[in-house]
Amino acid sequence: MSMGRFSMWTGAGLPAELPRPAPSGRPRPRPGILHLGPGAFFRAFVAPWIEEAVARSGGDWGIIAVSLKSATARDHMRAQDWVYTAAERAPEETRTRQIEVIREVLVAPEDPAAVLDRLADPAIRIASLTVTEKGYCHDPATGRLNRNHPDIRHDLDGPLPRSAPGFLVRGLAARRKARLPPFTVLSCDNLPDNGALTRHIVLDLAGMIDPGLADWIADQGAFPSTMVDRIVPATTDADLAAIAGLTGRHDPAAVIHEPFRQWVVEDRFAAGRPDLQAVGVEMVTDVAPYELMKLRMLNGAHSALAYLGYLAGHRHVSAAVEDPVLAAFIRNLWAREIGPTLVPPIDPGAYSKALFHRFANPAIRHSLWQIAMDGSQKLPQRILGTLSDAIAAGRPAPGLLLVVAGWMRYVGGRDESGGAIEVKDPLAARLKAIADAARSPEETVRGFLALREVFSPAIATRIAAPLTGIYAALIRDGARAAAARLSGA
Ligand code: CS2
């Protein structure tokens, strides 16, 4: 561990002349996990935690990480024998640590057969995933496989897959053929009931390829649900330079994270697991209450800040919660609209206090634009489920409606001063077409609510009238004033 000495590093660009990180010489476990999605969240959360479990209790749980798209992680890590730096940023100090649990990174599009070979290897007993919401190729409003997704159509056409569900299904098929037990599928993405959702998607796809395979997976497969939580902003060049100042190494694969972390996992594994509870992972029989709390309170507030905060001119989470209007808005949203939808053992009051503190950490520059991305995939579990529960209980939810209105305005592609927003979303083209075609708030709201991937017919009908009023107020007054009016700030 090295402590923060930022003042020593004053250079701006990348210190490419420094040596790269190298393995320390401590023993490294043989592979037992294949992980899809070697991005920053995986490197800052899953991998360090697995490394600690192995250091504490042993086991062959090294990780083969597989990128389904870009070669960046592999290219960055190959020259440093798959080790990298994780930097923990608290307001007062930064601590760095070298992670050595990854044994190889593969790039699936370059050689999908190599990935299937690894998945069929008896040594691999867990296939974990951090592929983000859109990586599941599902329909966010229903949680079922989107059979028209181009990657799914590709994966139905031939044996070498492209999508995460495709690799899981073809990997499980290879194991069945080899008379091996299935690997446990461990989703680590922010989706509701992520284990059950992944199971449905895998069974949907397997059923289209071979119904016997689907029966075998339904019978023998294990898909524990998990709740994962750690704030991991995208690493910038300035971050890499600051880390190099601390470690004396140039590490293009370095990641930044907050001190907080929480992992709650259902203890249903098909073929063993690392000794996770020995290092603070909460092993439970039902993850649902934790996951609802996290998706609705943390991710819901994140998305609220992303759309309304961005429209109001902020660019980072910590800056948005420093704005007293948005701070009051978020606190009210937690207390009045989200908290009452949660069930014991959750204490929304204590949880929201801790959350506010995490959001305010000035050492984590978490960009609102990053959170705003892929809203069509995020809104249902972050905002719309809460909204339907509130409506069903007869409670008004104007704050949640304002967040939905904020998303509609944001994806139209212009902020409140007329500046262009780069909207990143799998449905971006359709979202823009809806916004461009509408001539009034009524038409805008009607156009968006007709998106069946996002809004079920039931919720669309229930929120259409109040949402139209709130959207009109947002356009007329701006995000900050609309938020202020709702929270009396
Ligand atoms: C964020 C999450 O990018 C986003 O949409 O809301 O990545 C969030 O930071 C994590 O879920 C925190 O655990």
Boltz pocket constraint, residues with backbone or C-beta under 6 A from the ligand:
constraints:
  - pocket:
      binder: B
      contacts: [[A, 190], [A, 228], [A, 229], [A, 230], [A, 231], [A, 232], [A, 298], [A, 299], [A, 302], [A, 303], [A, 370], [A, 371], [A, 372], [A, 373]]
      max_distance: 6.0
